[in-house]
Every structure is written in C-alpha cells, then in structure tokens.
Amino acid sequence: MNLEFDAFSSGQVNSKLWAAEKLEWCVKEHITDPLDIYVLGGWYSLLHFILKVRNNIKINSCRSFDLDLSACSVANAINNTWELQDWAFRAYPQDINTIDYPVSVNCVINTVTEHVKGTAWYDRIPNGTLCLFQSNNLQHSDHINIVSSIEELEQKFPLAETFFTGSKCMDSYTRYMTIGKK
C-alpha cells in the first residue's frame, strides 16, 4: 500500500476519529479557552480536518509540522478551507525536535510518537499545555519508539494532570492514547 492510501486506511482513520472524540470530551470537561494547536508529525493533517468538520470544539488556529514537504503540501490542500480563513490552518516542513512554542499555543498533539526517537520534542512543550499523545505496539521498519502498554506511554511522556488514558485494538496492533496537561 502506498503512503497516500495508507493515510486513509482503517487503522489511521479510526485512530484519528478516536483522538477527535476523546479530545472533544476532554476539552468540554476541562478546557474553557479555544484551542491554538500544534500538531507534531501531522502528515496529511487528517485529525485537524476531522476536528473541524465535526465542529464540536472551538479551534482558533492549527499548525502542523512534518519533515516531509510533500506531506505538508497535501495537508495544506486537504485543509485549504481553513487556510483561506485568515490562515487558521497551515502545515510546515520542520523537525519537531526544534519547535519553539509561542505563548498562544495551548494544545500539542503527537499521534506518531512511535516514529520519533528520543524525547527532545516532548521536552520542549511548555508545562501546563494540553497534550494528546498516541503510540502503538506495531513492529514496523519506521517505528523506532513503540510502546507495549498505556503505562509505558505515560512513563515516556508524563503529564502533570491526566484527563484520559486508553487503548484501542486496531487491525493488527493496539494504539495507546493519553490526554492531559503537561
């Protein structure tokens, strides 16, 4: 399967829908401000598209970061409606380990932690920021940082205040997610 189709595979779509549902619940229960989101390793930014179409939470802006320039181009095309609305969305090619966070960013999402070596990206997130992290236990050539349990995900990327943790069985693997404030 090529990358374009894999981005819309059952596992990818279901994991993004799950993230959207749980993030919406957490925001409604715990967060009063509209979100200014940074998505790390955003690929085609399907999660942003889902959140905007579902329209269950207020999002002021979203910036998506990925090393792949062509993925950023596709993300900008998919989310063009919001790009044209005062730059409410934009994807940029950038190493997530080098991001500097402006004060306005109050939500950081990384649904691809299994693709990122180390914790430099996590360490740069300001304390008090709402975070959503996902990983999985799928053995794959480009998965260099998988976890085998929700507890392992929580240990790698600890949150000061946790709103949600859970696991979800996908086609041939389990996806883990935690949401809370760093």
C-alpha positions, 0 to 999 in steps of 0.5 A: 500500500502506498503512503497516500492510501495508507493515510486513509486506511482503517487503522489511521482513520479510526485512530484519528476519529478516536483522538477527535472524540476523546479530545472533544470530551476532554476539552468540554470537561476541562478546557474553557479557552479555544484551542491554538494547536500544534500538531507534531508529525501531522502528515496529511493533517487528517485529525485537524480536518476531522476536528473541524468538520465535526465542529464540536470544539472551538479551534482558533488556529492549527499548525502542523509540522512534518519533515516531509514537504510533500506531506505538508503540501497535501495537508495544506490542500486537504485543509485549504478551507481553513487556510483561506480563513485568515490562515487558521490552518497551515502545515510546515516542513520542520523537525519537531525536535526544534519547535519553539512554542509561542505563548498562544499555543495551548494544545500539542498533539503527537499521534506518531510518537512511535516514529520519533526517537528520543524525547527532545520534542516532548521536552520542549512543550511548555508545562501546563499545555494540553497534550494528546499523545498516541503510540502503538505496539506495531513492529514496523521498519519506521517505528523506532519508539513503540510502546507495549502498554498505556503505562509505558506511554505515560512513563515516556511522556508524563503529564502533570494532570491526566484527563484520559488514558486508553487503548484501542485494538486496531487491525493488527496492533493496539494504539495507546492514547493519553490526554492531559496537561503537561 
